[in-house]
Amino acid sequence: MNGYQTILCEKQNKIGVVKLNRPQALNALNSTLLRELMDALAVLDEDTEVRAIVIAGSERAFAAGADIREMAEASALEMFFQDMIGQFDRIRQIHKPIIAAVSGWCLGGGCELALSCDMIVASETARFGQPEVTIGVMPGAGGTQRLIRAVGKAIAMEMILNNRLLTAQEALHHGLVNRVVPPEEVLPTALKLAEEIANRAPLAVRLAKEAILYAEESFLSQGLLYERRMFYFLFNSEDQKEGMRAFLEKRSPTWKGQ
């Protein structure tokens, strides 16, 4: 997968790997990077060989925020019609699990990108923050909405209103990340987690992810009904028959994603 200017994209067996690649700008998210990232995610999502996706930055920075040079002098109307933030909506349309491998700075739009992923593996050096108020704006790509769901109101308020940074261990304690590992193990750990998920029943993984995301935006009664319907629906799949037969026959299942 070539032809990108600001990202590197490859397949490793069943895993799609996208690396943000603007090292001179600490992977700051400009319009080109966001467009290329979302396009790459869509391509990997359509690839039947890929069953999970990892997004990574560099050891120094996952992404240090949005590219301020691109927006410093923009008007409200210019920002509205360019709608760079609208690119983030495309992540919600990706069916396959997305794991963020975060090392170093993960700030502003970078933090919002990580929050948009399904899981986060963090380096011991990772620092999470939403410093937008220090430059006269506020989070605009989901920070005020997703962060509170991850860490609670009090910590989200302090991070957003007073530029508090969370260390990796604090992020783990508050439920923002799945695990914390040494810097050299971040990408290998994220890839291992992705590989484990990729070896599960693909259709079941897809519908389970959708049900979990649905839970964030619905009342409990609605979520329970949605979950139940997806559960019943899976009994129409070949993978359900294969998985249960393999269990009863004490063998490993062979998944078809059907």
N, C-alpha and C positions, 0 to 999 in steps of 0.2 A: 504494500500500500504506500505508494510514493506520491510525490507532487505537492506535499504540504510544506508551507513555509515556516510555521510556528509550532508544529507538533511532529512527533515521530510515532508511527503506528505500525504494529506488527501483530502476527498471530503466533502464539506458542501453544501448539496442540489445540486444545479446546478453549484457550484463553485469548481474548483480544487485549492487547496492551497499548495504551495511549500515553505517551510521555509529553508533557508540556515542555516546549523547547525555545524559550526566550531567556537564556541565562543572563544576558547583559542587562535585562530588566527584571530580574528575579521572577520571571514567568508572569509578569503583570498581564492582566487579561485585557487585551485590546480587541477591537471588532474582528480582526482577521483571525486571531487565535480562537475566539469564541465560535466563530462560524466554522472554522476547520475542525474544532473539537466536536461540535454537534454533528457535523457531516460524517466524521469518522465513527462516532457512536452509532449513528443511524445505519451506516454500512455494516458495522460489526453486528448490529442487532438483526439485520436481514440475513447474515451469513449463517447457514444451517450448521456449519462446523463449529461455530463459536457458541459457548454455553454460559460464559461469564466474562466480565470486562473489568480490567484494572486501569485506573487513571493515576499517574504518578507525576511528580515534579522532579526537582533535583535534590541533592542532599542539603543544599543551602536554603531552598525555598520550594514549597509546593506551589504557591502563588502568593505574591506579596500584595495582592489587591488588584483593583482595576488600574488601567493605564491613565493616570491623571492628565498627562500631556494631551490625550485625545479629547478630553472633555472640559478642561479648565476654563475655556472661553466660550463654551457652547451655551446657547439660550435654552429656555425650557421647551420651546417649540422644536428646536433642533434635536434635543434629547428625546422628545416624545416621538417624533417621526422616524428618527434613526432606530429607536427602540432596541438598543443593543442588549438591554436586560431581557428582552423578550426571548433571546436565544436560550435562556435558562429553562424556559417552559418545555423545550424539546427533550430535556433529560427525563421529565415525567413520562414521556411517551416511549422510553426504552423499556422493553419487556424483560431483558436479561439482567441479572444482578450486577450492580456496579460497586466496586470496592475502591476507595481512595487510599493510596499509599502516601502518607503525609510525613515529610521531614522538613525541619526548619520552619520558616515563616509560612503561616497560613492565615492571611489577614484579609479583611474586607470581602471583596468578591471572591477571593481564594477560599476563605472560610465558608462563604455561601455555596461555592461549588462543592466543597467537601460535604457540607450539610445536605446537599441535593443527592449525594450518593447514598447507597443502601447501607454500607458499612465503611468504617474507617480503621485502618491500621496505622498507628502513629509511631514515629521515632521518638526516642527519649529527648531529642532536641526540638521537637515540634512545639510551636507556640501559636495558639489560636486567639484571634481577636477581631473585633469590629470597630476600627478606629475612625470611622467616617466623620464623627462629630468634631474631630480635631481639624478637619479641613472644611467644615461648614455645611456638611450634608448629613445624611443618615443612610443606613443600609437600604438598598433598593431591590436586591435580588433574592429576597426571602429571609434575610437575617433577623428581622424583628419577628417573623412568624415561625421559622423552623428552630431558631436557637432556643426560644422559650419552651418548645416541646422537647428539646434535648436536655437542657440543663435546669429548667425551671425559671420562674419569673425573677427571683432575686438576683441570681447570677447573670441572667440575660440583661437585666436592667443595668447592672454594674459594668458589664462588658460593653454595652452599646452607649450608655450615657457617660461613662467615665473611663473608657479605653482600658479596661482591665484585660490583661492577657492571661490565658489559662495555659499552664504548663501541660505537658503530656499526661503526667500523673493526675493532675487536677481534672483534666478532660476525661480521663478514665473513671475517676471517682464520681463525676457528675453524669456519667452515662453518654458522653459525647462520642467516645471512641470505643472500639471493641477490644483492642489490646495495645500494649506499649512494648516496643522491642528496641534493641540497639540500632543505631543508624544503618549499619551494613546489612541488617536483617529485615528492613522495612519492605522492600520490594519482594524478596524471596518469601516472606511471611504472607504478604498479600496474594502472591501468586499461588502459594500452597492453599490458602483459604479458598481462592477462586477455583482451584483444581478440585478441591473436595466438593464444592457446590456443583461444579460441572459434572461430577460423577453421579449426581442424584437424578431422579426422574425429571426431565426437562419441563414437561407440561405441568407437573405438580409444583415445581419451583416457580414457574411463571405465574400460576394462579395464586400461589401462596404469597408471593411478593405483591401482587395486585391487591389481595385482601388486606395485607398489612398497611399498605399505603392508603387504602380506602378507610381504614380505621382512624387515620389521622384527621380525616375530614368529615366524619359522620358521627351520629349518636350511636351508643352501644347497641340498641335494638336494631338499627339499620345495618351495622357492621356484622352482627350475629347472623342476620338473615342472608347477607351477601356471602359470608363465609360458608354457611350451610349449603347454599346453592352451588358454590364452586366445589365443595366437597362432593356433593352428589354428582355433579357434572363429570368429575374425574372417573367415575365408574363406567363412563362410556369410552374410556381410553384403553388402548392396548397396554400402555405402561402399567395401569392399575392391575390388570389381569396378570401381567408378567411379574410385577413386584410381589404380589400376594402369593402367586404360585411358587416363586423363587424362595420366599420365606418358608412356606410349608414344605418345600423340597430341600431346604437347607443348602441352597446354592446362591451364587451371586447373580443378580438380575442383569439382563441385557436391555438397556433402554433404547427406544426408537423415537421418543419425543412425539408419539402419536397416541 
